[in-house]
């Protein structure tokens, strides 16, 4: 329940379990001008910057169990936080991960070469403003162990000849996310899709983004698109509170989509 914390102009590198973790009802903070790179840990809570609404049961373990609650009930989460002008690069998990955060601002960051998504808005992230970020070369999974892939439910998919997982990830994903504004970002050269709604993307606005040459890791299992509105019809986790439904009422307008995509825009069911 902290407020008005400024984390400015720090270097966070080579930590064993991510870098910055803001967990709970934390608000009105600024995370600006930091260099966050080459941190370890493959789970979602080990991203370079994490905003999390998971109830903390063990202060010494970032892998606290997720709450089985409907997403609109997860309100003890970081909000009114500005993440600005950071370099988030080469982390073993995602660059920036939001679990149920709301009314946050992610602007003017360089998010590059992270093993999983560059940016993931997950588990009921609502009303986040994402603008003017460079999101490059994320999602190759080229350092993840078999154990890491088991935890992400993708071990059975197999690996490519270079040893990386076939299950590539997008530059940016919206997973059970609503009312987010994603505009004027450069999302390019990522290994999966450029921007992907994994499931239950409601009333998001994707406007004026440059989306170029994603699908860098395309293979017989994984096809990367410029913008993908996906649909996970079968739950991969036993939670009643996750909404495994189709995307609806999103606005996708005035994006420039070019280059090496399987297709520019893909609409699932």
PLY file of the C-alpha trace (Angstrom):
ply
format ascii 1.0
element vertex 269
property float x
property float y
property float z
element edge 268
property int vertex1
property int vertex2
end_header
0.00 0.00 0.00
2.88 2.36 -0.79
2.40 5.68 -2.60
4.57 8.29 -4.29
7.72 6.23 -4.74
10.13 7.39 -7.44
12.53 4.78 -8.83
14.73 6.91 -11.09
18.06 6.49 -12.92
19.10 3.13 -11.49
20.86 0.20 -13.08
19.44 -3.25 -12.30
21.32 -6.13 -13.92
22.25 -9.78 -13.35
19.70 -10.31 -10.57
18.53 -13.90 -10.17
14.76 -13.31 -10.11
13.80 -10.21 -12.09
14.46 -6.61 -11.17
11.54 -4.37 -10.05
8.39 -5.88 -8.48
5.52 -3.62 -7.37
2.94 -5.86 -5.68
-0.41 -4.83 -4.22
-2.31 -1.57 -3.91
0.66 0.64 -4.87
-0.06 3.94 -6.58
1.22 7.28 -7.88
4.78 6.09 -8.49
7.30 6.95 -11.19
9.69 4.37 -12.69
11.89 6.41 -15.01
15.29 6.43 -16.68
16.40 3.01 -15.41
18.57 0.47 -17.22
17.14 -2.99 -16.54
18.94 -5.78 -18.35
20.11 -9.39 -18.23
18.06 -10.35 -15.16
17.18 -14.00 -14.59
14.06 -15.98 -13.72
11.69 -17.25 -16.42
8.30 -16.85 -14.70
5.96 -13.93 -15.25
6.83 -12.49 -11.84
10.49 -12.37 -12.91
10.08 -9.80 -15.69
12.24 -6.70 -15.76
9.39 -4.57 -14.36
6.37 -6.27 -12.75
3.11 -4.69 -11.63
1.22 -7.39 -9.74
-2.10 -7.84 -7.99
-1.31 -11.30 -6.62
-1.91 -11.47 -2.84
1.44 -11.92 -1.09
1.58 -14.94 1.19
5.36 -15.34 1.32
7.52 -12.20 1.22
10.55 -14.26 0.22
9.01 -15.91 -2.83
7.73 -14.08 -5.90
5.80 -17.18 -6.98
2.81 -16.73 -4.70
-0.31 -18.56 -5.94
-2.58 -16.60 -8.24
-5.99 -15.68 -6.89
-8.93 -17.57 -8.34
-11.15 -14.53 -8.68
-13.08 -12.95 -11.49
-10.86 -10.33 -13.06
-13.04 -7.34 -12.21
-12.64 -8.28 -8.52
-8.84 -7.95 -8.51
-8.55 -4.35 -7.33
-5.61 -4.49 -4.90
-3.21 -3.96 -7.78
-0.76 -1.23 -8.85
-2.46 1.81 -10.38
-1.66 5.37 -11.45
1.98 4.46 -12.08
4.16 5.99 -14.80
6.80 3.76 -16.43
8.81 6.08 -18.66
12.12 6.26 -20.54
13.52 2.96 -19.30
15.79 0.54 -21.15
14.43 -2.97 -20.51
16.66 -5.37 -22.40
17.73 -8.99 -22.54
15.81 -10.26 -19.53
15.14 -13.98 -19.13
11.39 -13.43 -18.82
9.30 -10.55 -20.24
10.40 -6.96 -20.35
7.37 -5.46 -18.57
4.55 -7.58 -17.10
1.25 -6.29 -15.70
-1.01 -8.56 -13.66
-4.32 -6.78 -13.00
-2.82 -3.28 -12.93
-5.09 -0.43 -13.93
-4.80 3.22 -15.01
-1.04 2.95 -15.58
1.12 4.69 -18.19
3.87 2.92 -20.14
5.53 5.49 -22.40
8.79 6.16 -24.24
10.55 2.93 -23.20
12.99 0.78 -25.17
11.93 -2.85 -24.66
14.29 -5.14 -26.51
15.63 -8.71 -26.75
13.63 -10.17 -23.85
13.03 -13.93 -23.84
9.25 -13.69 -23.50
6.99 -10.81 -24.51
8.39 -7.33 -24.58
5.23 -6.14 -22.83
2.38 -8.26 -21.44
-0.90 -6.80 -20.17
-2.40 -9.78 -18.36
-5.08 -11.01 -15.94
-7.48 -8.09 -16.01
-5.14 -5.20 -16.85
-7.49 -2.31 -17.51
-7.14 1.25 -18.76
-3.38 1.23 -19.37
-1.97 3.83 -21.78
0.89 2.41 -23.87
2.52 4.91 -26.21
5.75 5.76 -28.03
7.63 2.61 -26.99
10.15 0.76 -29.14
9.42 -2.96 -28.77
12.04 -4.94 -30.70
13.24 -8.56 -31.02
11.36 -10.11 -28.11
9.89 -13.59 -27.68
12.55 -16.00 -28.99
12.76 -18.17 -25.83
16.36 -19.02 -26.70
17.60 -19.46 -23.12
14.67 -21.27 -21.53
15.13 -24.72 -20.03
12.79 -27.69 -20.36
11.54 -26.92 -16.86
10.74 -23.36 -17.91
8.72 -24.63 -20.86
6.79 -27.09 -18.68
5.73 -24.24 -16.40
4.41 -22.37 -19.45
2.47 -25.44 -20.70
4.41 -25.61 -24.00
7.04 -28.32 -23.48
5.23 -30.80 -25.72
5.42 -28.40 -28.68
9.12 -29.08 -29.08
12.17 -27.12 -30.10
13.63 -25.82 -33.35
16.97 -26.94 -34.77
18.70 -24.03 -33.02
17.37 -25.25 -29.64
14.79 -22.51 -29.12
11.17 -23.33 -28.40
8.79 -23.41 -31.35
6.28 -21.47 -29.23
7.44 -17.95 -30.01
5.93 -14.95 -28.27
4.74 -11.56 -29.52
6.27 -8.18 -28.98
3.19 -7.23 -26.98
0.31 -9.32 -25.69
-3.06 -8.39 -24.19
-4.38 -11.35 -22.23
-7.74 -10.85 -20.49
-7.25 -7.10 -20.91
-9.79 -4.33 -21.49
-10.04 -0.63 -22.27
-6.31 -0.26 -22.94
-4.97 2.34 -25.39
-1.99 1.18 -27.47
-0.84 3.95 -29.81
2.19 5.25 -31.69
4.48 2.36 -30.72
7.10 0.78 -32.97
6.64 -2.99 -32.66
9.16 -4.64 -34.97
11.39 -7.71 -35.48
9.74 -9.75 -32.71
9.72 -13.54 -32.98
5.98 -14.15 -32.71
3.28 -11.67 -33.71
3.66 -7.94 -33.30
0.63 -7.32 -31.04
-1.48 -10.28 -29.93
-4.73 -10.50 -28.00
-4.34 -13.93 -26.46
-7.91 -14.26 -25.19
-10.71 -12.02 -23.94
-9.50 -8.70 -25.29
-12.37 -6.26 -24.73
-12.70 -2.70 -26.04
-9.02 -2.01 -26.55
-7.83 0.69 -28.97
-4.82 -0.11 -31.20
-4.12 3.07 -33.09
-1.29 4.51 -35.21
1.36 1.88 -34.43
4.24 0.93 -36.73
4.32 -2.87 -36.92
7.10 -4.27 -39.08
8.86 -7.57 -39.81
7.61 -9.62 -36.88
7.25 -13.42 -37.23
11.05 -13.63 -37.10
10.77 -17.09 -35.52
8.00 -18.45 -37.73
7.94 -22.25 -37.98
5.60 -25.16 -38.67
3.86 -24.62 -35.31
3.98 -20.86 -34.80
2.80 -18.26 -37.30
3.35 -14.61 -36.40
1.00 -11.87 -37.57
1.18 -8.09 -37.47
-1.87 -7.87 -35.21
-3.51 -11.05 -33.93
-6.89 -11.33 -32.25
-6.52 -14.80 -30.79
-8.91 -17.06 -28.93
-8.03 -19.69 -26.31
-11.21 -21.75 -26.19
-9.88 -24.40 -23.78
-8.56 -23.29 -20.39
-4.93 -24.20 -19.75
-5.23 -23.39 -16.04
-7.99 -24.59 -13.64
-9.29 -21.14 -12.68
-12.93 -20.16 -12.77
-12.04 -16.46 -12.84
-10.27 -16.40 -16.19
-12.48 -15.52 -19.13
-11.80 -17.91 -22.01
-13.90 -16.04 -24.52
-13.45 -14.41 -27.90
-12.26 -10.82 -28.35
-14.90 -8.19 -28.99
-15.47 -4.47 -29.57
-11.82 -3.62 -30.14
-10.86 -0.78 -32.48
-7.84 -1.33 -34.74
-7.19 1.74 -36.86
-4.47 3.55 -38.82
-1.66 1.15 -38.02
1.14 0.71 -40.56
1.74 -3.04 -40.95
4.47 -4.20 -43.31
7.12 -6.81 -43.92
7.60 -10.41 -42.89
4.28 -11.40 -41.31
2.27 -14.54 -42.00
-0.53 -12.03 -42.55
-1.02 -8.42 -41.56
-4.07 -8.94 -39.35
-5.44 -12.28 -38.14
-8.89 -12.71 -36.61
-9.59 -15.92 -34.70
-13.10 -16.94 -33.68
0 1
1 2
2 3
3 4
4 5
5 6
6 7
7 8
8 9
9 10
10 11
11 12
12 13
13 14
14 15
15 16
16 17
17 18
18 19
19 20
20 21
21 22
22 23
23 24
24 25
25 26
26 27
27 28
28 29
29 30
30 31
31 32
32 33
33 34
34 35
35 36
36 37
37 38
38 39
39 40
40 41
41 42
42 43
43 44
44 45
45 46
46 47
47 48
48 49
49 50
50 51
51 52
52 53
53 54
54 55
55 56
56 57
57 58
58 59
59 60
60 61
61 62
62 63
63 64
64 65
65 66
66 67
67 68
68 69
69 70
70 71
71 72
72 73
73 74
74 75
75 76
76 77
77 78
78 79
79 80
80 81
81 82
82 83
83 84
84 85
85 86
86 87
87 88
88 89
89 90
90 91
91 92
92 93
93 94
94 95
95 96
96 97
97 98
98 99
99 100
100 101
101 102
102 103
103 104
104 105
105 106
106 107
107 108
108 109
109 110
110 111
111 112
112 113
113 114
114 115
115 116
116 117
117 118
118 119
119 120
120 121
121 122
122 123
123 124
124 125
125 126
126 127
127 128
128 129
129 130
130 131
131 132
132 133
133 134
134 135
135 136
136 137
137 138
138 139
139 140
140 141
141 142
142 143
143 144
144 145
145 146
146 147
147 148
148 149
149 150
150 151
151 152
152 153
153 154
154 155
155 156
156 157
157 158
158 159
159 160
160 161
161 162
162 163
163 164
164 165
165 166
166 167
167 168
168 169
169 170
170 171
171 172
172 173
173 174
174 175
175 176
176 177
177 178
178 179
179 180
180 181
181 182
182 183
183 184
184 185
185 186
186 187
187 188
188 189
189 190
190 191
191 192
192 193
193 194
194 195
195 196
196 197
197 198
198 199
199 200
200 201
201 202
202 203
203 204
204 205
205 206
206 207
207 208
208 209
209 210
210 211
211 212
212 213
213 214
214 215
215 216
216 217
217 218
218 219
219 220
220 221
221 222
222 223
223 224
224 225
225 226
226 227
227 228
228 229
229 230
230 231
231 232
232 233
233 234
234 235
235 236
236 237
237 238
238 239
239 240
240 241
241 242
242 243
243 244
244 245
245 246
246 247
247 248
248 249
249 250
250 251
251 252
252 253
253 254
254 255
255 256
256 257
257 258
258 259
259 260
260 261
261 262
262 263
263 264
264 265
265 266
266 267
267 268
